[in-house]
């Protein structure tokens, strides 16, 4: 099992934009998405080591816990209660778009392609004092 943490506020996969340039269709991925996927790749490569020979083969499982900053409007009592029983985030970004940005960021670092992911397990968005994403990847039985 590989476990690593991506520091900072979690970023969901942004929608690629298409446009016509010089009579040809071009695509642009938002810069924020590209930067976040690079952060994921860096954190994953540190957990894996730098050798490409370490890539996981076969079917994989993925779980993550995305931690968002506690809103400033929360009372001290609510903040204290959140430490023992974290509240789930029920607003944007979407959980599936967070999964996409993490999975795409690990391409070529943890595994060859995110199509190897056969199971998502215990993926969640919660409030916490330190924003970031804790990611776990493991091999599934073939």
N, C-alpha and C positions, 0 to 999 in steps of 0.2 A: 504494500500500500504506500502510495506517495501522498504526503500531506504538506501543504504550504499555505501561506497567508499572503494575500494581495492587499497592501495597505491603502488607506484612503477610501473615500466614498465610492461605493460600487456604481459602475456605469453599464447601462444596458446597451445592447447592440443597436446602433442607429440604422435607420433605413437608408439604403444606398439610393442615390438620386441619379437619374438618367437624363441626358440632354444631347442635343445634336450640335456637333462641332465640325465645321468644314464638311458637312454632308454625311458625317458618320456619327453613329451613336456612341457616346462615351458615358462612363459610369464614375461616380464619385462617392466614396465612403466618407462619412463625416469625420473630421480630424479628431474629435473627442473619442470616437470609437477606436480609431487607429491607435491613438496614444494609450488608451486603456488596455487594448489587446497586447500592446508592447510591454506594458507593466506586468500583465499576466504571464507573458512569455518569459520575462526576466525572473520573476518569482519562481516559476516552474523550473526554469533551467538551473537555478541555484539549488532547488530541491533534488533535481535529477542528476546533477553533474553536467559538464559541458559536452561529453562524448555523445555523438549521434547514435552510437551502438547501444545506448541504454533505452531506446524507444521501446515502449510496451507493445506487444503484438497480441493479436486476437481480440476477443470481446472484452469490453471494459465497463466498469460501473463508475458513476460520478455522483458525488454529493457535495453540497456547499451550504454554508451559512453566511448570508450577506447581512452585515451589521451596519445599520444607519444611525447617524447622530440623533440623540434624544432632542426633541423639539424644545426650544427655549420657553415655550408656554407651559410646560409641565411643572407641576408643583413638586416640592421636595419629597413629599409623601409618595407621589406616583413614581418619582425617580428611584426612591429606595425600594419600592415594591418591584420595580422592573429588574433590579439586580438579582432577586431570587426567582422571579418568574417573568422572563422577558416577554414584552408584548410584540405581537406580529405586526408588520407593516402592511397595511391594506390600502396602499396607494401606489402610484407609479414610482419606479419603473416596474414593468411586468416581470414576473419570475422567469418566464420562458425566454425573454430577451436578455436577462442577466445570464442565463445558462448559455445562450448563443455566444455572448461575448467571451465568456470563460472558455467554452469549448473551442472556439476559433483561435483564441490566444494560445492554446496549448498545442495546436497543430504543428507538427514537426519538432516539438520539444519533448512532450510526454508520449505522444503516439504519432503515427504517420498521418492519420486523418480522423476527424471527429465522427466519421461514420462508424468507427469501431465502438462507440458508446452504445451499449445495449441496454443499460439500466440507469435511470435516475432514481436516487433514493435520498430521502430526508433533505430536500432542498427547501430552504426557508429564508424569509426576510424578517429580521427582528430589529428592535431598537437596542442600542448599547452605548456605552461611554466611549469606546474606541471604534470608529468606522473601519471597515475592511471586509474581506471575504476569506473565509477559511475553506479551502478546497481539498477534497480527498478523491483519489483515483485508485481503483484496484482492478485486478484481473478477475474476470468471471470464468467459471468452469466452461470449457469448450463443449 
